[in-house]
Amino acid sequence: QGKCPEDGWDESTIELFLHELAIMDSNNFLGNCGVGEREGRVASGLVARRHYRLIHGIGRSGDISAVQPKAAGSSLLNKLTNSLVLDIIKLAGVRTVTNCFVVPMATGMSLTLCFLTLRHKRPKAKYIIWPRIDQKSCFKSMITAGFEPVVIENVLEGDELRTDIKAVEAKIKALGAENILCVHSTTSCFAPRVPDRLEELAVICASYDIPHIVNNAYGVQSSKCMHLIQQGARMGRIDAFVQSLDKNFMVPVGGAIIAGFSESFIQEISKMYPGRASASPSLDVLITLLSLGTSGYKQLLKERKEMFSYLSSELKKLADVHNERLLDTPHNPISLAMSLKNLDENNDAAVTQLGSMLFTRQVSGARVVPCGSVQTVNNYTFKGFMSHTNDYPCAYLNAASAIGIKKQDVDTFLKRLDKCLKTFRKETKKEKIVDEISSSNTSSEQHEG
């Protein structure tokens, strides 16, 4: 049926299935005589076993989705994986998606592939409208494709940074719709930035006949992000949305899914990929989905949502203890931010130092964002880089509840963060006492004088 099984398979069943696929590839035929330049020969037995002897990769030189006659097993693996992934995207909330494929590149290069495909449809276009998100790969994806990003600064609403819809429409009118390749929006992001207003952007794209590409990097795990995509496609225009395999399915880095609502356009993107490709990302996600089943994946999504609530409530308690606050970002379903005003006021370097302290204490993934840092990416200078705006009111720390997170991860993180913040408070008290003694000595010396 080409659908993910409800209940996951055990490992021996999955291995038997993969071996059955592998013996359909010509490099594993008994008595095979290969006289071409690419015959699936592998020098190391360890490498062959690592790939279950599925050596030919996927696709043909002209189309990554095409069937390769001498690699029937690998071709079948590719088609099955794409079918299972489509089933999971529907299950996660984008019900009307019609087509998708796994591409052996991470999110940034996959976005580049989408932009290059649009180039042929809009030969005059040289601009991409991009509501600002301070993440290098999505910015570089536009530069690599040869387009000029038009950065739309976000609007501060309470603590949240949201899409400036009026600025987007004004820029479209100023540049001319025919000169714009697409609008490049984002769902999953670091708080206090929240997902773009996808419905409004989709409506604008439909009314001006401009393509719309969505960076949904780790949004499959969030029902809210997937709902935004579904609503955007229903209300207006979304041409493709791109998501990472590692962030959403807990597999090694190196693959992404390009999905959309027009079967022909997604096929165009797959045909734009030059040559055949590695089957590793497809193999990894196929094994993972077969072992989880839909029930296992749903359970992971449920646990992630529960852990988000737990992380939110516990981080708020910790913030209160340290006279900080959990920033109010209700539109962000994955990432949270806690202010670091006290650190920032006492010592300019303290915010960055906190990040180092957490990392050396084996806390990974937490980001500390100081005020006013400037960074240049491909000759574009961003003020307040990492905070998604030029002047965010305070320094802050990020933490996310992503798929696979456990209660133990949350508890350990909060314990170590608390310890680091207490260390800073002690050092600050010492400095104040030293300053008071110093000023007291100075005044007594002057009195004696």
PyMOL commands that set and color helices and strands:
alter all, ss='L'
color gray80, all
select helices_A, chain A and resi 11-22+26-28+45-50+72-92+107-121+136-144+165-175+177-179+198-208+223-235+245-249+263-272+280-321+341-346+350-360+407-448
alter helices_A, ss='H'
color red, helices_A
select strands_A, chain A and resi 99-103+127-131+148-152+155-157+160-162+180-186+212-215+240-244+256-260+335-339+367-369+374-377+380-383+396-400
alter strands_A, ss='S'
color yellow, strands_A
deselect
rebuild
show_as cartoon
